[in-house]
Amino acid sequence: MGASLSNLGANGSTIGPGLGDIPESCVACVFLYLTPPEICNLARLNRAFRGAASADSVWEAKLPPNYQDLLVLMPPERYRNLSKKDIFALLSRPVPFDDGNKEVWLDRVTGRVCMSISAKAMAITGIDDRRYWNWIPTEESRFHTVAYLQQIWWFEVDGEVKFPFPADIYTLFFRLHLGRFSKRLGRRVSYYEHTHGWDIKPVKFEMSTSDGQQSSCECFLDDTEHDDTYGNHKRGFWINYKVGEFNVNGSEPTTEVRFSMKQIDCTHSKVMLGISKYSVGVFSYILYF
């Protein structure tokens, strides 16, 4: 004879459908357009949102097409029988490979692939001669050690990586630090009184890929202009130096990338430089380590 009492409010007005009435399949379709952090936040609203936030169809869309290539870097028992959501969470943490000298992971927001390569995986001229180079342990590197240059005339660092990068645009960086750093009374202290040679001629950065892409640039690692208030802003800090960008279209199973930085000039020495790592990041995304 009339509307059900369950559809009436306290004052007799009709109550419309709420968030709890949205079908889980519809919520999952909306989640396809959201970032992983947004999905996790909305999962706390109600049961339908929580169920959609765990759907394999949602998280498979957030994973790169070849995420299986990343999983094989780990023991099978770590990812066997995991849901797609748990696989994304697993891959969003650094996965070491190549004797622990390289790490790859998924960005938690975009799901894109990022990579870091330790200085130990690079070919560094004179690295075995302790008159020129030392390995210094530090918590400021994800690999817990950096290559520290004491003095050299022929500065050359080369590296390469061969990896099944998914289709995307990638940016290459070298992460460098002028001067020596340590901790004193719990505070970070940098020493660069004897740092010199990096403002005379620029360092040349180069990058090439197996499909013929190339990029190069030059940069002075030390500022020539001194700020009386703040000093030299490149000294005492880790700086990401952009080498170039390369595009992966997905047509090849693996992409080989070669990279280098050189300052080959025997007329003056270069002193006090720390090399943390080489980084491959997603285009327009800045990596913080």
Phi and psi in degrees as a GROMACS rama.xvg file:
@    title "Ramachandran Plot"
@    xaxis  label "Phi"
@    yaxis  label "Psi"
@TYPE xy
-160.031  -173.269  GLY-2
-69.7737  150.31  ALA-3
-66.3547  144.989  SER-4
-63.4284  -24.2921  LEU-5
-68.7131  -14.4163  SER-6
-98.053  8.10976  ASN-7
-108.257  140.289  LEU-8
-82.4747  -176.097  GLY-9
-63.357  -33.0149  ALA-10
-97.1313  12.4938  ASN-11
89.8648  -2.22946  GLY-12
-79.0769  153.257  SER-13
-77.5547  133.38  THR-14
-94.2327  123.971  ILE-15
-80.0869  172.216  GLY-16
-64.8659  147.675  PRO-17
-114.154  -172.215  GLY-18
-61.6742  -31.5263  LEU-19
-69.4267  -12.9704  GLY-20
-92.6999  -6.24085  ASP-21
-73.5004  128.919  ILE-22
-60.8716  144.74  PRO-23
-60.3545  -34.5154  GLU-24
-65.7006  -34.7803  SER-25
-69.8815  -40.1482  CYS-26
-62.0366  -40.7805  VAL-27
-62.4989  -37.0428  ALA-28
-64.4855  -37.6099  CYS-29
-68.6101  -38.7569  VAL-30
-62.8629  -22.596  PHE-31
-61.9135  -22.8477  LEU-32
-100.375  3.40393  TYR-33
-106.977  162.584  LEU-34
-83.3841  157.905  THR-35
-52.9934  -44.6621  PRO-36
-61.132  -37.7518  PRO-37
-65.7331  -40.0474  GLU-38
-62.2091  -44.6076  ILE-39
-64.7274  -35.5071  CYS-40
-68.5627  -42.0805  ASN-41
-71.7443  -21.2934  LEU-42
-62.7844  -17.142  ALA-43
-84.3669  -3.32473  ARG-44
-71.3845  -52.1656  LEU-45
-162.031  -176.12  ASN-46
-66.1737  -39.3619  ARG-47
-65.028  -42.2933  ALA-48
-67.4962  -36.921  PHE-49
-67.1454  -39.713  ARG-50
-67.1237  -42.0321  GLY-51
-66.0468  -33.0728  ALA-52
-71.8465  -9.08064  ALA-53
-108.833  1.38867  SER-54
-68.4929  135.139  ALA-55
-61.2512  -35.0549  ASP-56
-63.1176  -32.6209  SER-57
-70.7211  -48.1776  VAL-58
-79.7827  -24.5482  TRP-59
-65.9583  -31.0646  GLU-60
-71.2525  -21.4976  ALA-61
-87.0628  -18.1407  LYS-62
-83.5385  148.698  LEU-63
-65.2066  154.667  PRO-64
-57.1649  -32.0583  PRO-65
-108.783  39.2878  ASN-66
-61.0582  -21.1283  TYR-67
-63.115  -29.488  GLN-68
-66.8822  -26.5024  ASP-69
-80.1256  -35.9142  LEU-70
-65.7215  -33.412  LEU-71
-68.4189  -10.097  VAL-72
-76.1424  -9.5482  LEU-73
-114.594  161.462  MET-74
-61.6196  140.293  PRO-75
-56.6477  -32.2389  PRO-76
-65.9992  -17.1218  GLU-77
-76.4869  -27.1197  ARG-78
-122.462  -0.214762  TYR-79
-65.2624  132.329  ARG-80
66.6034  18.1592  ASN-81
-84.1656  148.874  LEU-82
-73.0282  165.504  SER-83
-63.5623  -32.8346  LYS-84
-64.4396  -44.1828  LYS-85
-69.0514  -32.4818  ASP-86
-66.2229  -40.9912  ILE-87
-61.7752  -43.6351  PHE-88
-63.3529  -38.1133  ALA-89
-65.9741  -43.6153  LEU-90
-79.3231  -13.009  LEU-91
-79.7215  -4.09103  SER-92
-102.985  148.034  ARG-93
-56.402  131.883  PRO-94
-109.446  109.75  VAL-95
-76.8529  149.216  PRO-96
-155.453  175.859  PHE-97
57.241  55.9815  ASP-98
60.5514  27.6101  ASP-99
79.9733  4.17746  GLY-100
-88.6054  -3.51512  ASN-101
-136.697  148.677  LYS-102
-137.243  142.849  GLU-103
-132.328  146.321  VAL-104
-158.611  167.033  TRP-105
-99.3236  136.543  LEU-106
-64.3821  132.707  ASP-107
-66.6352  -23.2678  ARG-108
-95.0555  -47.5776  VAL-109
-94.9  -21.3528  THR-110
77.6443  8.04027  GLY-111
-83.3341  160.617  ARG-112
-85.5497  132.888  VAL-113
-125.43  154.43  CYS-114
-146.849  146.104  MET-115
-128.326  143.035  SER-116
-125.36  126.994  ILE-117
-68.0141  154.022  SER-118
-60.8765  -24.2996  ALA-119
-67.9513  -18.4592  LYS-120
-91.1204  3.97376  ALA-121
-105.559  157.547  MET-122
-92.9543  111.2  ALA-123
-115.495  122.276  ILE-124
-61.8608  124.827  THR-125
79.7099  12.6735  GLY-126
-64.0147  -26.7288  ILE-127
-87.074  -3.07273  ASP-128
-99.7752  110.896  ASP-129
-69.2861  -7.92216  ARG-130
-71.5526  -22.6466  ARG-131
-111.136  -43.6286  TYR-132
-127.267  153.934  TRP-133
-141.512  154.295  ASN-134
-98.6676  124.51  TRP-135
-116.313  124.398  ILE-136
-71.3062  140.598  PRO-137
-160.132  149.682  THR-138
-84.0051  -5.27723  GLU-139
-82.2625  -5.63316  GLU-140
-115.053  139.808  SER-141
-64.9182  -18.0577  ARG-142
-97.111  2.90389  PHE-143
65.1057  15.7218  HIS-144
-157.958  149.081  THR-145
-131.751  153.31  VAL-146
-85.2467  121.352  ALA-147
-111.887  120.43  TYR-148
-89.8949  122.164  LEU-149
-88.7059  -48.2836  GLN-150
-169.125  138.454  GLN-151
-162.826  156.02  ILE-152
-102.762  -34.5434  TRP-153
-106.629  100.375  TRP-154
-102.331  116.228  PHE-155
-151.082  127.068  GLU-156
-131.103  125.495  VAL-157
-126.811  148.066  ASP-158
-154.413  166.254  GLY-159
-155.161  156.332  GLU-160
-147.177  138.5  VAL-161
-121.697  117.499  LYS-162
-152.141  148.378  PHE-163
-79.9777  67.9349  PRO-164
-63.4958  134.334  PHE-165
-71.0353  161.944  PRO-166
-58.2307  125.646  ALA-167
179.35  179.256  ASP-168
-109.395  126.919  ILE-169
-117.245  152.407  TYR-170
-120.403  138.42  THR-171
-105.508  139.411  LEU-172
-133.333  148.551  PHE-173
-106.071  137.595  PHE-174
-109.063  114.982  ARG-175
-127.966  156.813  LEU-176
-138.768  121.726  HIS-177
-85.9986  133.325  LEU-178
89.0865  161.873  GLY-179
-94.1563  148.835  ARG-180
-132.289  152.435  PHE-181
-158.864  -177.472  SER-182
-115.112  134.813  LYS-183
-132.636  118.977  ARG-184
55.207  39.0025  LEU-185
81.3796  -1.41889  GLY-186
-110.667  146.4  ARG-187
-76.4865  129.287  ARG-188
-127.653  134.458  VAL-189
-112.225  141.802  SER-190
-120.475  120.42  TYR-191
-142.658  25.7419  TYR-192
-62.4317  -32.2207  GLU-193
-100.952  10.0642  HIS-194
-73.8031  126.662  THR-195
-159.771  167.468  HIS-196
96.2428  -14.5735  GLY-197
-90.6812  -4.46615  TRP-198
-105.73  0.910984  ASP-199
-84.7704  -47.8047  ILE-200
-136.717  151.33  LYS-201
-77.3757  158.51  PRO-202
-88.6189  137.341  VAL-203
-99.8409  123.837  LYS-204
-103.461  135.822  PHE-205
-136.807  151.28  GLU-206
-148.373  140.777  MET-207
-146.057  153.309  SER-208
-120.516  165.675  THR-209
-67.038  -18.6149  SER-210
-99.7043  16.036  ASP-211
95.9096  1.91065  GLY-212
-75.1837  140.158  GLN-213
-139.699  152.648  GLN-214
-156.759  145.428  SER-215
-152.611  154.357  SER-216
-159.629  164.051  CYS-217
-125.978  145.97  GLU-218
-153.522  136.97  CYS-219
-78.8045  125.433  PHE-220
-77.9436  -17.4794  LEU-221
-119.862  137.603  ASP-222
-73.9556  139.98  ASP-223
-87.0203  -22.3893  THR-224
-97.4512  132.276  GLU-225
-103.957  131.689  HIS-226
-96.384  118.29  ASP-227
-64.953  -25.8816  ASP-228
-84.5279  -49.0091  THR-229
-108.078  -2.97824  TYR-230
74.2106  -153.156  GLY-231
-92.4457  112.222  ASN-232
-71.3546  -13.3984  HIS-233
-88.5868  -8.46018  LYS-234
-93.9719  136.877  ARG-235
84.8387  7.37929  GLY-236
-135.307  152.791  PHE-237
-81.1234  125.98  TRP-238
-117.13  131.726  ILE-239
-89.1498  115.983  ASN-240
-99.7496  117.861  TYR-241
-74.5696  125.895  LYS-242
-90.7487  -43.7813  VAL-243
167.187  -174.435  GLY-244
-124.716  151.354  GLU-245
-141.649  150.617  PHE-246
-109.258  133.295  ASN-247
-112.602  120.738  VAL-248
-96.0102  -4.75169  ASN-249
85.8603  1.04164  GLY-250
-77.9567  -24.5639  SER-251
-103.547  144.069  GLU-252
-64.9405  -34.281  PRO-253
-137.383  155.217  THR-254
-121.129  129.06  THR-255
-101.628  128.095  GLU-256
-121.157  128.094  VAL-257
-111.482  141.458  ARG-258
-145.935  155.719  PHE-259
-160.497  161.09  SER-260
-140.803  136.419  MET-261
-141.345  145.681  LYS-262
-143.557  81.8177  GLN-263
-94.5626  97.986  ILE-264
-154.975  109.399  ASP-265
-83.866  6.49251  CYS-266
-85.6894  -15.0305  THR-267
-152.27  152.287  HIS-268
-90.8998  156.829  SER-269
-115.792  132.619  LYS-270
-130.484  140.492  VAL-271
61.8491  89.039  MET-272
-146.235  134.132  LEU-273
-108.636  134.429  GLY-274
-113.657  116.855  ILE-275
-89.3501  -54.3355  SER-276
-169.648  169.596  LYS-277
-108.348  141.203  TYR-278
-128.893  140.348  SER-279
-112.902  118.611  VAL-280
-125.249  169.627  GLY-281
-76.9556  143.084  VAL-282
-54.4521  136.845  PHE-283
67.2248  10.7952  SER-284
-115.148  126.463  TYR-285
-92.3851  129.902  ILE-286
-89.8923  131.381  LEU-287
-116.152  131.51  TYR-288
